[in-house]
Amino acid sequence: MIGIAIAGTGFGQKVHIPGFQAHPQTEVVAVYHRDINKAKAIAEAHNIPH
């Protein structure tokens, strides 16, 4: 299993997160946004732990 962190939440949220979550060998474990509250909201919406 490969842990993935997403940096950027525009294209990352729309394309990268669903793509990596759909792949059986990857797990999205973190998301970054310069606004911590937005990062937390996106992480929560996509079941990402960090």
C-alpha distance matrix in Angstrom:
0.0 3.8 6.5 9.6 13.2 16.0 19.3 22.2 22.6 25.0 23.2 19.9 20.6 22.1 19.8 16.6 15.5 16.3 14.8 11.3 11.6 12.8 10.0 8.0 4.9 5.5 6.9 10.3 11.2 14.6 17.5 20.5 24.1 27.2 28.5 26.6 28.0 26.7 23.3 23.4 24.8 22.2 19.3 21.2 21.9 18.3 16.9 15.2 15.6 17.0
3.8 0.0 3.8 6.4 10.0 12.8 16.0 19.0 19.9 22.3 20.5 17.1 18.3 20.1 17.8 14.2 13.6 15.1 13.5 9.8 11.1 12.8 10.2 9.6 6.2 4.7 6.2 8.5 9.5 12.2 14.8 17.5 21.1 24.1 25.8 24.2 25.9 24.5 20.9 21.6 23.1 20.4 17.8 20.2 21.0 17.4 16.5 14.1 14.7 15.3
6.5 3.8 0.0 3.8 6.9 10.1 13.2 16.4 17.2 20.0 18.8 15.2 16.2 18.5 16.7 13.1 11.9 14.1 13.3 9.5 10.4 13.2 11.5 11.4 8.9 5.9 5.0 5.8 5.9 8.5 11.4 14.1 17.8 20.7 22.3 20.5 22.2 21.0 17.4 17.9 19.8 17.2 14.4 17.0 18.2 14.9 13.8 11.0 11.3 11.5
9.6 6.4 3.8 0.0 3.8 6.5 9.7 12.7 13.7 16.4 15.2 11.5 12.9 15.3 13.6 9.8 9.1 11.9 11.2 7.8 9.5 12.4 11.3 12.4 10.4 6.8 5.9 4.6 5.7 6.8 8.7 11.3 14.8 17.8 19.6 18.3 20.1 18.4 14.9 16.2 17.8 14.8 12.7 15.8 16.5 13.3 13.2 10.2 11.3 10.9
13.2 10.0 6.9 3.8 0.0 3.8 6.5 9.7 11.0 14.1 13.7 10.0 11.4 14.4 13.4 9.9 9.2 12.7 12.7 9.9 11.4 14.8 14.3 15.8 14.1 10.4 8.8 5.9 5.8 4.5 5.5 7.5 11.1 14.1 15.9 14.7 16.8 15.3 11.7 13.4 15.3 12.6 10.7 14.3 15.3 12.7 12.9 9.5 10.5 8.9
16.0 12.8 10.1 6.5 3.8 0.0 3.8 6.3 7.4 10.4 10.0 6.4 8.1 11.2 10.5 7.4 7.2 11.0 11.4 9.7 11.4 14.5 14.7 17.0 15.8 12.1 10.7 7.4 8.4 6.3 4.7 6.1 8.9 12.2 14.1 13.7 15.4 13.2 10.1 12.6 13.8 10.7 10.0 13.7 14.0 11.7 13.1 10.1 12.0 10.3
19.3 16.0 13.2 9.7 6.5 3.8 0.0 3.8 6.7 9.5 9.8 7.1 9.4 12.4 12.3 9.8 10.3 14.0 14.4 13.2 15.1 18.1 18.3 20.7 19.3 15.7 14.5 11.1 11.5 8.6 6.0 4.8 6.7 9.4 12.0 12.3 14.6 12.4 9.8 13.0 14.4 11.8 11.8 15.5 15.9 14.4 15.9 12.9 14.5 12.0
22.2 19.0 16.4 12.7 9.7 6.3 3.8 0.0 3.7 6.0 7.3 5.7 7.6 10.4 11.1 9.7 10.5 13.9 14.7 14.4 16.1 18.8 19.6 22.4 21.6 18.0 16.7 13.2 14.0 11.0 7.6 6.0 5.8 8.5 10.6 12.0 13.6 10.8 9.2 12.8 13.4 10.7 12.0 15.5 15.2 14.3 16.6 14.2 16.2 13.9
22.6 19.9 17.2 13.7 11.0 7.4 6.7 3.7 0.0 3.8 6.0 4.7 4.7 7.7 9.5 9.0 9.0 11.9 13.6 13.8 14.8 17.5 19.0 21.8 21.7 18.1 16.5 12.9 14.1 11.3 7.7 7.3 6.5 9.7 10.5 11.7 12.4 8.9 8.0 11.3 10.9 8.0 10.1 13.1 12.2 11.7 14.5 12.8 15.4 13.7
25.0 22.3 20.0 16.4 14.1 10.4 9.5 6.0 3.8 0.0 3.8 5.3 5.5 6.5 8.6 9.5 10.4 12.5 14.0 15.1 16.4 18.3 20.0 23.3 23.4 20.1 19.0 15.7 17.4 14.9 11.5 11.0 9.6 12.1 12.9 14.8 15.0 11.3 11.3 14.5 13.4 10.6 13.2 15.8 14.2 13.8 17.1 16.0 18.8 17.4
23.2 20.5 18.8 15.2 13.7 10.0 9.8 7.3 6.0 3.8 0.0 3.8 5.5 5.2 5.7 6.9 9.0 10.7 11.3 12.9 14.7 16.1 17.5 21.0 21.1 18.1 17.7 14.8 17.2 15.4 12.4 12.6 12.2 15.0 16.2 17.7 18.2 14.6 13.9 16.9 16.0 12.6 14.7 17.4 15.6 14.4 17.6 16.5 19.6 18.6
19.9 17.1 15.2 11.5 10.0 6.4 7.1 5.7 4.7 5.3 3.8 0.0 3.8 5.6 5.5 4.6 6.0 8.8 9.5 10.1 11.9 14.0 15.1 18.4 18.2 14.9 14.2 11.2 13.4 11.7 9.0 9.8 10.4 13.7 15.1 15.8 16.6 13.3 11.7 14.5 14.2 10.6 11.8 14.9 13.6 11.8 14.7 13.1 16.1 15.1
20.6 18.3 16.2 12.9 11.4 8.1 9.4 7.6 4.7 5.5 5.5 3.8 0.0 3.8 5.8 6.1 5.4 7.5 9.7 10.6 11.1 13.3 15.4 18.4 18.9 15.6 14.2 11.1 13.3 11.7 9.0 10.4 10.6 14.1 14.5 15.0 14.9 11.4 10.4 12.6 11.4 7.8 9.6 12.1 10.2 8.9 12.2 11.4 14.8 14.3
22.1 20.1 18.5 15.3 14.4 11.2 12.4 10.4 7.7 6.5 5.2 5.6 3.8 0.0 3.8 6.4 6.7 7.0 8.9 11.1 11.7 12.9 15.2 18.6 19.6 16.8 16.0 13.5 16.2 15.1 12.7 14.1 14.0 17.4 17.7 18.5 18.1 14.5 13.9 16.0 14.3 10.8 12.8 14.8 12.1 10.8 14.4 14.3 17.9 17.8
19.8 17.8 16.7 13.6 13.4 10.5 12.3 11.1 9.5 8.6 5.7 5.5 5.8 3.8 0.0 3.8 5.8 5.8 6.1 8.6 10.2 10.9 12.5 16.2 16.9 14.4 14.4 12.5 15.7 15.1 13.2 14.9 15.6 19.0 19.9 20.6 20.7 17.2 16.0 18.2 17.0 13.3 14.5 16.8 14.5 12.3 15.5 15.0 18.5 18.5
16.6 14.2 13.1 9.8 9.9 7.4 9.8 9.7 9.0 9.5 6.9 4.6 6.1 6.4 3.8 0.0 3.8 5.7 5.1 6.0 8.3 9.9 10.7 14.2 14.2 11.3 11.3 9.3 12.5 12.1 10.7 12.7 14.2 17.7 19.0 19.2 19.9 16.8 14.7 16.9 16.5 12.7 13.0 15.9 14.4 11.6 14.1 12.8 16.1 15.9
15.5 13.6 11.9 9.1 9.2 7.2 10.3 10.5 9.0 10.4 9.0 6.0 5.4 6.7 5.8 3.8 0.0 3.8 5.5 5.4 6.0 8.5 10.2 13.1 13.6 10.4 9.3 6.9 10.1 10.0 9.0 11.8 13.5 17.3 18.0 17.6 17.9 15.0 12.8 14.3 13.8 10.1 9.9 12.4 11.0 7.9 10.3 9.4 12.9 13.2
16.3 15.1 14.1 11.9 12.7 11.0 14.0 13.9 11.9 12.5 10.7 8.8 7.5 7.0 5.8 5.7 3.8 0.0 3.8 5.6 5.1 6.0 8.8 11.9 13.4 11.0 10.4 9.2 12.7 13.3 12.6 15.5 17.0 20.7 21.2 20.8 20.6 17.6 15.9 16.9 15.8 12.2 12.2 13.9 11.7 8.6 11.2 11.4 15.1 16.2
14.8 13.5 13.3 11.2 12.7 11.4 14.4 14.7 13.6 14.0 11.3 9.5 9.7 8.9 6.1 5.1 5.5 3.8 0.0 3.8 5.5 5.2 6.5 10.2 11.3 9.4 10.2 9.8 13.5 14.5 14.1 16.8 18.7 22.3 23.3 23.0 23.4 20.4 18.3 19.7 19.0 15.3 15.1 17.1 15.3 12.0 14.1 13.7 17.1 18.0
11.3 9.8 9.5 7.8 9.9 9.7 13.2 14.4 13.8 15.1 12.9 10.1 10.6 11.1 8.6 6.0 5.4 5.6 3.8 0.0 3.8 5.4 5.2 8.3 8.5 5.8 6.6 6.6 10.4 11.9 12.3 15.3 17.8 21.4 22.6 21.8 22.5 20.0 17.3 18.5 18.5 14.9 13.8 16.2 15.1 11.5 12.7 11.6 14.5 15.4
11.6 11.1 10.4 9.5 11.4 11.4 15.1 16.1 14.8 16.4 14.7 11.9 11.1 11.7 10.2 8.3 6.0 5.1 5.5 3.8 0.0 3.8 5.6 7.6 9.0 6.7 6.0 6.4 9.9 11.9 12.7 16.2 18.6 22.3 22.9 21.7 21.9 19.6 17.1 17.5 17.2 13.9 12.5 14.0 12.9 9.1 9.9 9.8 12.9 14.6
12.8 12.8 13.2 12.4 14.8 14.5 18.1 18.8 17.5 18.3 16.1 14.0 13.3 12.9 10.9 9.9 8.5 6.0 5.2 5.4 3.8 0.0 3.8 6.4 8.9 8.1 8.8 10.0 13.5 15.7 16.3 19.6 21.9 25.6 26.2 25.3 25.3 22.7 20.5 21.0 20.3 17.0 16.0 17.2 15.6 12.0 13.0 13.4 16.5 18.4
10.0 10.2 11.5 11.3 14.3 14.7 18.3 19.6 19.0 20.0 17.5 15.1 15.4 15.2 12.5 10.7 10.2 8.8 6.5 5.2 5.6 3.8 0.0 3.8 5.6 5.7 8.0 10.1 13.5 16.0 17.1 20.3 22.9 26.6 27.6 26.6 27.1 24.7 22.1 22.8 22.6 19.3 17.9 19.5 18.4 14.7 15.2 14.9 17.5 19.1
8.0 9.6 11.4 12.4 15.8 17.0 20.7 22.4 21.8 23.3 21.0 18.4 18.4 18.6 16.2 14.2 13.1 11.9 10.2 8.3 7.6 6.4 3.8 0.0 3.8 5.8 8.0 11.2 13.9 17.0 18.9 22.3 25.2 28.8 29.7 28.3 28.8 26.8 24.0 24.2 24.3 21.3 19.3 20.6 19.9 16.2 15.8 15.6 17.6 19.7
4.9 6.2 8.9 10.4 14.1 15.8 19.3 21.6 21.7 23.4 21.1 18.2 18.9 19.6 16.9 14.2 13.6 13.4 11.3 8.5 9.0 8.9 5.6 3.8 0.0 3.8 7.0 10.4 12.8 15.9 18.0 21.2 24.4 27.8 29.1 27.6 28.7 26.8 23.6 24.1 24.8 21.7 19.5 21.4 21.2 17.4 16.8 15.7 17.2 18.8
5.5 4.7 5.9 6.8 10.4 12.1 15.7 18.0 18.1 20.1 18.1 14.9 15.6 16.8 14.4 11.3 10.4 11.0 9.4 5.8 6.7 8.1 5.7 5.8 3.8 0.0 3.8 6.7 9.3 12.1 14.2 17.3 20.6 24.0 25.3 23.8 24.9 23.1 19.9 20.5 21.3 18.2 16.0 18.2 18.1 14.4 14.0 12.4 14.1 15.3
6.9 6.2 5.0 5.9 8.8 10.7 14.5 16.7 16.5 19.0 17.7 14.2 14.2 16.0 14.4 11.3 9.3 10.4 10.2 6.6 6.0 8.8 8.0 8.0 7.0 3.8 0.0 3.8 6.0 9.2 11.6 15.1 18.4 21.8 22.7 20.9 21.9 20.3 17.0 17.2 18.2 15.4 12.7 14.7 15.1 11.5 10.6 8.8 10.3 11.9
10.3 8.5 5.8 4.6 5.9 7.4 11.1 13.2 12.9 15.7 14.8 11.2 11.1 13.5 12.5 9.3 6.9 9.2 9.8 6.6 6.4 10.0 10.1 11.2 10.4 6.7 3.8 0.0 3.8 6.0 7.9 11.4 14.6 18.1 18.9 17.3 18.3 16.6 13.3 13.8 14.8 11.9 9.5 12.0 12.6 9.1 8.8 6.3 8.3 9.1
11.2 9.5 5.9 5.7 5.8 8.4 11.5 14.0 14.1 17.4 17.2 13.4 13.3 16.2 15.7 12.5 10.1 12.7 13.5 10.4 9.9 13.5 13.5 13.9 12.8 9.3 6.0 3.8 0.0 3.8 7.2 10.6 14.0 17.1 17.8 15.6 16.9 16.0 12.4 12.3 14.2 12.1 8.9 11.4 13.0 10.3 8.9 5.5 5.7 6.1
14.6 12.2 8.5 6.8 4.5 6.3 8.6 11.0 11.3 14.9 15.4 11.7 11.7 15.1 15.1 12.1 10.0 13.3 14.5 11.9 11.9 15.7 16.0 17.0 15.9 12.1 9.2 6.0 3.8 0.0 3.8 6.8 10.3 13.3 14.2 12.1 13.7 12.8 9.1 9.7 12.0 10.0 7.3 10.5 12.4 10.3 9.8 6.0 6.3 4.4
17.5 14.8 11.4 8.7 5.5 4.7 6.0 7.6 7.7 11.5 12.4 9.0 9.0 12.7 13.2 10.7 9.0 12.6 14.1 12.3 12.7 16.3 17.1 18.9 18.0 14.2 11.6 7.9 7.2 3.8 0.0 3.8 6.9 10.2 11.2 9.8 11.4 9.8 6.2 8.1 10.0 7.7 6.3 10.0 11.3 9.8 10.6 7.4 8.7 6.4
20.5 17.5 14.1 11.3 7.5 6.1 4.8 6.0 7.3 11.0 12.6 9.8 10.4 14.1 14.9 12.7 11.8 15.5 16.8 15.3 16.2 19.6 20.3 22.3 21.2 17.3 15.1 11.4 10.6 6.8 3.8 0.0 3.8 6.7 8.4 7.8 10.3 8.9 5.7 8.8 10.9 9.2 8.9 12.5 13.7 13.0 14.0 10.9 11.7 8.6
24.1 21.1 17.8 14.8 11.1 8.9 6.7 5.8 6.5 9.6 12.2 10.4 10.6 14.0 15.6 14.2 13.5 17.0 18.7 17.8 18.6 21.9 22.9 25.2 24.4 20.6 18.4 14.6 14.0 10.3 6.9 3.8 0.0 3.8 5.3 6.3 8.5 6.6 5.0 8.7 10.2 9.1 10.2 13.2 14.1 14.2 15.8 13.3 14.3 11.4
27.2 24.1 20.7 17.8 14.1 12.2 9.4 8.5 9.7 12.1 15.0 13.7 14.1 17.4 19.0 17.7 17.3 20.7 22.3 21.4 22.3 25.6 26.6 28.8 27.8 24.0 21.8 18.1 17.1 13.3 10.2 6.7 3.8 0.0 3.8 6.1 8.9 8.1 7.6 10.8 12.6 12.3 13.4 16.1 17.3 17.8 19.1 16.6 17.1 13.8
28.5 25.8 22.3 19.6 15.9 14.1 12.0 10.6 10.5 12.9 16.2 15.1 14.5 17.7 19.9 19.0 18.0 21.2 23.3 22.6 22.9 26.2 27.6 29.7 29.1 25.3 22.7 18.9 17.8 14.2 11.2 8.4 5.3 3.8 0.0 3.8 5.5 5.4 6.4 8.8 10.1 10.9 12.4 14.4 15.6 16.9 18.2 16.3 16.7 13.7
26.6 24.2 20.5 18.3 14.7 13.7 12.3 12.0 11.7 14.8 17.7 15.8 15.0 18.5 20.6 19.2 17.6 20.8 23.0 21.8 21.7 25.3 26.6 28.3 27.6 23.8 20.9 17.3 15.6 12.1 9.8 7.8 6.3 6.1 3.8 0.0 3.8 5.5 5.0 6.1 8.6 9.9 10.4 12.1 14.2 15.4 16.0 13.9 13.7 10.7
28.0 25.9 22.2 20.1 16.8 15.4 14.6 13.6 12.4 15.0 18.2 16.6 14.9 18.1 20.7 19.9 17.9 20.6 23.4 22.5 21.9 25.3 27.1 28.8 28.7 24.9 21.9 18.3 16.9 13.7 11.4 10.3 8.5 8.9 5.5 3.8 0.0 3.8 5.4 5.1 6.2 8.7 9.8 10.5 12.3 14.4 15.1 14.0 14.1 12.0
26.7 24.5 21.0 18.4 15.3 13.2 12.4 10.8 8.9 11.3 14.6 13.3 11.4 14.5 17.2 16.8 15.0 17.6 20.4 20.0 19.6 22.7 24.7 26.8 26.8 23.1 20.3 16.6 16.0 12.8 9.8 8.9 6.6 8.1 5.4 5.5 3.8 0.0 3.8 5.4 5.1 6.1 8.5 9.8 10.5 12.4 14.0 12.9 14.1 12.2
23.3 20.9 17.4 14.9 11.7 10.1 9.8 9.2 8.0 11.3 13.9 11.7 10.4 13.9 16.0 14.7 12.8 15.9 18.3 17.3 17.1 20.5 22.1 24.0 23.6 19.9 17.0 13.3 12.4 9.1 6.2 5.7 5.0 7.6 6.4 5.0 5.4 3.8 0.0 3.8 5.5 5.2 6.0 8.5 9.9 10.7 11.9 10.0 10.9 8.7
23.4 21.6 17.9 16.2 13.4 12.6 13.0 12.8 11.3 14.5 16.9 14.5 12.6 16.0 18.2 16.9 14.3 16.9 19.7 18.5 17.5 21.0 22.8 24.2 24.1 20.5 17.2 13.8 12.3 9.7 8.1 8.8 8.7 10.8 8.8 6.1 5.1 5.4 3.8 0.0 3.8 5.5 5.1 6.0 8.5 10.0 10.2 8.9 9.2 7.7
24.8 23.1 19.8 17.8 15.3 13.8 14.4 13.4 10.9 13.4 16.0 14.2 11.4 14.3 17.0 16.5 13.8 15.8 19.0 18.5 17.2 20.3 22.6 24.3 24.8 21.3 18.2 14.8 14.2 12.0 10.0 10.9 10.2 12.6 10.1 8.6 6.2 5.1 5.5 3.8 0.0 3.8 5.5 5.1 6.1 8.7 9.9 9.9 11.2 10.6
22.2 20.4 17.2 14.8 12.6 10.7 11.8 10.7 8.0 10.6 12.6 10.6 7.8 10.8 13.3 12.7 10.1 12.2 15.3 14.9 13.9 17.0 19.3 21.3 21.7 18.2 15.4 11.9 12.1 10.0 7.7 9.2 9.1 12.3 10.9 9.9 8.7 6.1 5.2 5.5 3.8 0.0 3.8 5.4 5.1 6.3 8.5 8.1 10.5 10.0
19.3 17.8 14.4 12.7 10.7 10.0 11.8 12.0 10.1 13.2 14.7 11.8 9.6 12.8 14.5 13.0 9.9 12.2 15.1 13.8 12.5 16.0 17.9 19.3 19.5 16.0 12.7 9.5 8.9 7.3 6.3 8.9 10.2 13.4 12.4 10.4 9.8 8.5 6.0 5.1 5.5 3.8 0.0 3.8 5.5 5.3 5.9 4.6 6.7 6.7
21.2 20.2 17.0 15.8 14.3 13.7 15.5 15.5 13.1 15.8 17.4 14.9 12.1 14.8 16.8 15.9 12.4 13.9 17.1 16.2 14.0 17.2 19.5 20.6 21.4 18.2 14.7 12.0 11.4 10.5 10.0 12.5 13.2 16.1 14.4 12.1 10.5 9.8 8.5 6.0 5.1 5.4 3.8 0.0 3.8 5.4 5.1 6.1 7.6 8.8
21.9 21.0 18.2 16.5 15.3 14.0 15.9 15.2 12.2 14.2 15.6 13.6 10.2 12.1 14.5 14.4 11.0 11.7 15.3 15.1 12.9 15.6 18.4 19.9 21.2 18.1 15.1 12.6 13.0 12.4 11.3 13.7 14.1 17.3 15.6 14.2 12.3 10.5 9.9 8.5 6.1 5.1 5.5 3.8 0.0 3.8 5.8 7.8 10.5 11.8
18.3 17.4 14.9 13.3 12.7 11.7 14.4 14.3 11.7 13.8 14.4 11.8 8.9 10.8 12.3 11.6 7.9 8.6 12.0 11.5 9.1 12.0 14.7 16.2 17.4 14.4 11.5 9.1 10.3 10.3 9.8 13.0 14.2 17.8 16.9 15.4 14.4 12.4 10.7 10.0 8.7 6.3 5.3 5.4 3.8 0.0 3.8 5.5 9.0 10.7
16.9 16.5 13.8 13.2 12.9 13.1 15.9 16.6 14.5 17.1 17.6 14.7 12.2 14.4 15.5 14.1 10.3 11.2 14.1 12.7 9.9 13.0 15.2 15.8 16.8 14.0 10.6 8.8 8.9 9.8 10.6 14.0 15.8 19.1 18.2 16.0 15.1 14.0 11.9 10.2 9.9 8.5 5.9 5.1 5.8 3.8 0.0 3.8 6.4 9.2
15.2 14.1 11.0 10.2 9.5 10.1 12.9 14.2 12.8 16.0 16.5 13.1 11.4 14.3 15.0 12.8 9.4 11.4 13.7 11.6 9.8 13.4 14.9 15.6 15.7 12.4 8.8 6.3 5.5 6.0 7.4 10.9 13.3 16.6 16.3 13.9 14.0 12.9 10.0 8.9 9.9 8.1 4.6 6.1 7.8 5.5 3.8 0.0 3.8 5.9
15.6 14.7 11.3 11.3 10.5 12.0 14.5 16.2 15.4 18.8 19.6 16.1 14.8 17.9 18.5 16.1 12.9 15.1 17.1 14.5 12.9 16.5 17.5 17.6 17.2 14.1 10.3 8.3 5.7 6.3 8.7 11.7 14.3 17.1 16.7 13.7 14.1 14.1 10.9 9.2 11.2 10.5 6.7 7.6 10.5 9.0 6.4 3.8 0.0 3.8
17.0 15.3 11.5 10.9 8.9 10.3 12.0 13.9 13.7 17.4 18.6 15.1 14.3 17.8 18.5 15.9 13.2 16.2 18.0 15.4 14.6 18.4 19.1 19.7 18.8 15.3 11.9 9.1 6.1 4.4 6.4 8.6 11.4 13.8 13.7 10.7 12.0 12.2 8.7 7.7 10.6 10.0 6.7 8.8 11.8 10.7 9.2 5.9 3.8 0.0
